[in-house]
Amino acid sequence: MKYYLTFSFLIFLSFSCNYVKKENTETVDLAAKAERLSKEFIIVDGHVDLPERLSSKMEDVSIQTSGGHFDYVRAKKGGLDAPFMSIYIPASYENNGAFDLSMKLISIVEKLCADHPDKFAFANSPMEIESNFSKNLISFPMGLENGAAVEGNLDNLDILYNKGIRYITLTHSKDNHICDSSYDNKYTNGGLSPFGYKMIKRMNQLGIMVDVSHVSDSAFYQAVKTSKTPVIASHSSCRFFTPGFERNVSDDMIKLLADHGGIIMINFGSSFLSETGNKALTELYNEIIAGADPENPEIKSKMDSLNHLPEVLGNIPIVADHIDHIVQIAGIDYVGLGSDYDGVENVPVGLEDVSKYPALILELLKRGYSNEDIEKICSKNLFRVWNQVIVYSEKAEL
């Protein structure tokens, strides 16, 4: 009996070792595949706040930088081909120089492309991104974050379009002259303002994508139903995981956006990913909004402590959960990536910067996503929407 048990144990041990070995080999194989796909597929990120970062502290992002989330070296390592440069206008600029600020930030992107033509290039369409990709260049399409820069003048839309703006996030953290914000509670316009309706019509005519990230629920529904083209949420996640957080998109909103052919691009910010992270970080942000100095040692200490708590930061599987949720509700054709890199302080463990997209692709492979699925998430879904917007504008009467 003793020898029988020993023999049985050896068989079990051998089986276990072979299973672990097989599992490890499969993981290595998938990791190599994820790396390959990250370079084979075009990866578009719907929202990177590099211009605002450089306006605060100029750095040479053509080489690897010690701070921030984006630079050329890390982008190439991660396979990032087309980060939408966010032309971010703080809410305080409403009626206070917003258009001029947008021109200043656009000029930063222009200078990057002019100074490093061997690395960066403008891109105003999916076709131009594909052309730049074939030349091994990183494309810089641009999106305006906060329509305050329009300043109530539709002619400014033409100027912004001609400068390369290809989507406009209608508002930011406060209600503006276009629509209400998810972060405000005044409900100034009851959703879209009268000017907001006119502006969406003009955006459709010009070929500028309507971005409903940051808007109130009422503004979301009105914008989706008003736009003649599919709309995008350039950097939002699922409210299912962050109950009560209006900045994220509810299940009903996901369904409506998909019904109209749009796309939700997942925000990597920790406060967007889990109820735990959202609660902890929102409390800290509220202190700052209420007047606390972000440079105050106590506030900085709180932020630093949160940056070391995995349950607050989240991880790659949580980001994949958001992708899964949209796929389950709406389908594979309605989800993309909109990290908010350089615009958020806290990011998940494993997605610390733009070099990490292969790690997310690996997680999707482990979950059974096909190559075709992953390519859609990386760029094809957005390209579909963007091309529809372009086609409509070519036929629209100005």
PAPA-353415 format. One record per residue (C-alpha): residue number from 1; x, y, z. Coordinates in steps of 0.5 Angstrom, whole numbers, plus 2048, in hexadecimal, padded with zeros to 3 digits. Each point is the difference from the previous one (the first is absolute). Layout:
! PAPA-353415
  num    X    Y    Z
  NUM    X    Y    Z
...
//
This chain:
! PAPA-353415
  num    X    Y    Z
    1  800  800  800
    2  806  805  802
    3  803  7FF  7F9
    4  7F9  801  7FC
    5  7FF  806  804
    6  807  802  7FE
    7  7FF  7FE  7F9
    8  7FA  804  800
    9  803  806  802
   10  806  800  7FB
   11  7FA  800  7FB
   12  7FD  805  803
   13  806  804  800
   14  802  7FF  7F9
   15  7F9  802  7FE
   16  800  806  804
   17  807  802  7FD
   18  7FE  7FF  7F9
   19  7FA  804  801
   20  804  806  803
   21  805  7FF  7FB
   22  7FB  800  7FA
   23  7FC  806  803
   24  807  804  801
   25  801  7FF  7F9
   26  7FA  802  7FD
   27  800  806  804
   28  807  802  7FD
   29  7FD  7FE  7F9
   30  7FB  805  802
   31  804  805  802
   32  804  800  7FA
   33  7FA  800  7FC
   34  7FE  806  803
   35  806  804  7FF
   36  800  7FE  7F9
   37  7F8  802  7FF
   38  802  807  803
   39  805  801  7FB
   40  7FC  7FD  7FA
   41  7F9  804  802
   42  7FF  807  800
   43  7FF  803  807
   44  7FC  806  801
   45  7FF  803  807
   46  7FA  805  800
   47  803  805  805
   48  807  802  802
   49  801  806  804
   50  807  801  7FD
   51  7FF  808  7FE
   52  7FE  802  807
   53  806  7FC  803
   54  805  804  7FC
   55  7FC  806  801
   56  802  800  807
   57  807  7FD  7FF
   58  803  7FF  7FA
   59  804  7FA  7FF
   60  803  7FC  7FA
   61  7FB  7FB  7FE
   62  804  7FD  7FA
   63  804  7FD  805
   64  7FE  7FC  807
   65  7FE  805  805
   66  801  7FE  808
   67  7F9  803  801
   68  7F9  800  7FD
   69  7FD  7FA  7FC
   70  801  801  7F9
   71  807  801  7FC
   72  802  7FD  7F9
   73  804  7FA  803
   74  7FB  7FE  804
   75  7FB  801  7FB
   76  804  7FB  7FB
   77  801  7FB  805
   78  7F9  800  802
   79  7FD  800  7F8
   80  7FD  806  801
   81  7FF  803  7F9
   82  7FB  806  801
   83  7FE  803  806
   84  7FB  806  800
   85  803  806  802
   86  7FB  803  805
   87  800  808  800
   88  7FD  800  807
   89  7FD  807  802
   90  7FE  800  807
   91  7F9  803  802
   92  803  806  803
   93  802  802  7F9
   94  7F8  801  7FE
   95  7FF  807  7FE
   96  808  801  801
   97  804  7FF  7FB
   98  7FF  7F8  7FE
   99  801  801  7F9
  100  806  803  800
  101  802  7FB  805
  102  7FE  7FB  7FB
  103  805  803  7FB
  104  806  800  805
  105  7FF  7F8  801
  106  7FF  7FF  7F9
  107  806  803  7FE
  108  804  7FC  805
  109  7FE  7FA  7FC
  110  802  803  7FA
  111  807  801  802
  112  801  7F9  802
  113  7FE  7FE  7F9
  114  804  805  7FD
  115  806  7FF  805
  116  800  7F8  7FF
  117  7FD  7FF  7F9
  118  804  7F9  801
  119  7FC  7FE  806
  120  7F9  804  800
  121  7FB  802  7FB
  122  7F9  803  7FF
  123  7FA  7FC  7FF
  124  7F9  802  7FE
  125  7FD  7FA  7FE
  126  801  7F8  800
  127  803  800  7FA
  128  806  805  802
  129  801  7FC  806
  130  801  7FA  7FC
  131  804  803  7FB
  132  805  803  806
  133  800  7F9  803
  134  803  7FD  7FA
  135  805  805  800
  136  801  7FE  808
  137  7FE  807  802
  138  7FC  801  806
  139  7F9  804  7FE
  140  7FE  806  804
  141  7F8  801  7FF
  142  7FD  805  804
  143  7FA  801  804
  144  7FD  806  804
  145  7FF  7FF  807
  146  7FA  805  802
  147  7FD  804  7FB
  148  800  806  804
  149  806  802  7FA
  150  7FA  801  7FB
  151  7FE  806  804
  152  7F9  800  7FD
  153  803  801  7F9
  154  7FE  7FB  7FB
  155  806  803  7FC
  156  805  7FE  805
  157  7FE  7F8  7FE
  158  802  801  7F9
  159  807  803  803
  160  801  7FA  805
  161  7FE  7FB  7FB
  162  805  803  7FB
  163  805  800  806
  164  7FF  7F8  800
  165  7FB  800  806
  166  7FC  7F9  7FE
  167  7FC  7FF  806
  168  7FD  805  805
  169  7FE  7FE  807
  170  7FA  805  801
  171  802  802  807
  172  805  7FE  806
  173  7FF  801  808
  174  7FA  806  800
  175  7FA  801  7FC
  176  802  805  7FA
  177  7FD  803  7FA
  178  7FF  7FA  7FC
  179  7FD  7FB  805
  180  800  7FD  808
  181  806  7FD  803
  182  800  7F9  804
  183  804  803  805
  184  7FB  806  801
  185  7F9  800  804
  186  7FD  807  7FD
  187  7FD  7FD  7FA
  188  801  807  7FD
  189  7FE  7FE  7F9
  190  7FB  7FA  801
  191  805  7FC  7FC
  192  802  803  7F9
  193  7FF  808  800
  194  7FD  802  7F9
  195  807  802  7FE
  196  802  7F9  802
  197  7FB  7FD  7FB
  198  803  805  7FA
  199  807  7FE  802
  200  7FE  7F8  7FF
  201  7FD  802  7F9
  202  806  804  7FE
  203  805  7FA  803
  204  7FC  7FB  7FC
  205  801  805  7F9
  206  807  801  801
  207  802  7F9  802
  208  802  801  808
  209  7FE  7FA  804
  210  7FB  801  806
  211  804  7FE  807
  212  7FB  7FF  805
  213  805  7FF  806
  214  7FF  805  806
  215  7F9  801  7FE
  216  7FA  800  804
  217  7FB  7FA  7FF
  218  7FB  805  7FD
  219  805  803  7FB
  220  802  7F9  7FE
  221  7F9  7FD  7FE
  222  7FF  807  7FD
  223  807  800  7FC
  224  7FF  7F9  7FE
  225  7F9  801  7FD
  226  802  806  7FD
  227  806  7FE  7FC
  228  7FF  7FE  7F9
  229  807  7FC  801
  230  802  7FB  805
  231  803  803  807
  232  806  7FE  804
  233  802  800  807
  234  807  801  7FF
  235  802  7FE  808
  236  7FA  7FD  804
  237  7FF  7FA  803
  238  7FA  7FC  803
  239  7FC  803  805
  240  7FE  7F8  802
  241  807  800  804
  242  7FF  807  803
  243  7F9  801  802
  244  7FE  807  801
  245  806  803  7FC
  246  7FC  804  7FA
  247  807  801  7FC
  248  800  7F8  7FE
  249  7FB  7FE  7FC
  250  7F9  7FC  802
  251  7FE  7F9  7FD
  252  7FA  804  7FD
  253  805  805  7FD
  254  805  7FA  7FD
  255  7FA  7FD  7FC
  256  7FD  807  7FD
  257  807  802  7FE
  258  801  7F9  7FD
  259  7F9  800  7FD
  260  803  807  7FC
  261  806  7FD  7FE
  262  805  803  805
  263  806  7FE  804
  264  802  800  808
  265  807  801  801
  266  802  7FD  807
  267  804  805  804
  268  805  7FD  804
  269  800  805  806
  270  7FF  7FC  807
  271  7FA  804  802
  272  7FC  7FE  7FA
  273  802  7F8  801
  274  7FD  7FE  807
  275  7FB  803  805
  276  806  7FF  805
  277  805  804  7FC
  278  7FA  805  7FE
  279  7FE  802  807
  280  807  800  803
  281  803  805  7FA
  282  7F9  804  800
  283  801  802  807
  284  807  802  7FF
  285  7FE  804  7FA
  286  7FA  803  803
  287  805  803  806
  288  804  803  7FA
  289  7FA  803  7FD
  290  7FE  803  806
  291  806  804  801
  292  805  7FB  802
  293  807  802  7FD
  294  803  7FA  7FC
  295  807  801  802
  296  7FE  800  808
  297  804  7FB  803
  298  7FA  7FD  803
  299  7FC  7FF  7F9
  300  807  7FE  7FD
  301  801  7FA  805
  302  7F8  7FE  7FF
  303  801  800  7F9
  304  807  7FC  801
  305  7FD  7FB  804
  306  7FA  7FF  7FC
  307  805  7FE  7FA
  308  803  7FA  804
  309  7F9  7FD  801
  310  7FF  7FB  7FB
  311  7F8  800  802
  312  800  807  7FE
  313  804  800  7FA
  314  7FD  7FA  7FD
  315  803  7FB  7FB
  316  800  7FE  7F9
  317  7FA  7FA  801
  318  7FC  806  802
  319  801  804  7FA
  320  7FF  7FA  7FC
  321  7F9  7FF  804
  322  7FE  807  7FD
  323  801  7FD  7F9
  324  7FD  7FA  802
  325  7FA  803  802
  326  7FF  805  7FA
  327  801  7FA  7FC
  328  7FA  7FC  804
  329  7FB  806  7FF
  330  802  802  7F9
  331  805  7FC  7FD
  332  807  800  7FE
  333  7FF  806  7FB
  334  7FF  805  805
  335  806  800  804
  336  807  804  800
  337  805  802  804
  338  800  807  803
  339  806  800  806
  340  800  807  802
  341  807  800  801
  342  804  806  802
  343  7F9  803  802
  344  7FF  7FB  806
  345  804  7FF  806
  346  7FE  7F9  802
  347  801  7FA  7FB
  348  7FF  7F9  801
  349  806  7FB  802
  350  802  7FD  7FA
  351  7FE  806  7FB
  352  805  805  803
  353  801  804  7F9
  354  800  7FF  7F9
  355  805  7FB  7FF
  356  7FB  7FB  804
  357  7FA  7FF  7FA
  358  803  7F9  7FF
  359  7FE  7FE  807
  360  7F9  801  7FF
  361  800  7FD  7F9
  362  803  7FA  804
  363  7FA  800  805
  364  7FB  800  7FA
  365  804  7FA  7FD
  366  7FF  7FC  806
  367  7F9  802  800
  368  7FF  7FD  7F9
  369  7FF  806  7FC
  370  802  7FF  7F9
  371  805  804  7FC
  372  7FB  803  7FC
  373  7FC  802  807
  374  807  803  802
  375  801  804  7FA
  376  7F9  803  800
  377  801  802  808
  378  807  803  7FE
  379  7FE  804  7FA
  380  7FB  7FD  7FB
  381  7FA  802  804
  382  802  807  800
  383  802  800  7F9
  384  7F9  7FE  7FE
  385  7FD  806  804
  386  805  805  7FE
  387  7FF  7FE  7F8
  388  7F8  800  801
  389  801  807  803
  390  804  802  7FA
  391  7FC  7FD  7FB
  392  7FA  804  803
  393  804  807  7FF
  394  801  7FF  7F9
  395  7F9  7FF  7FE
  396  7FD  805  805
  397  7FE  807  7FE
  398  804  806  804
//
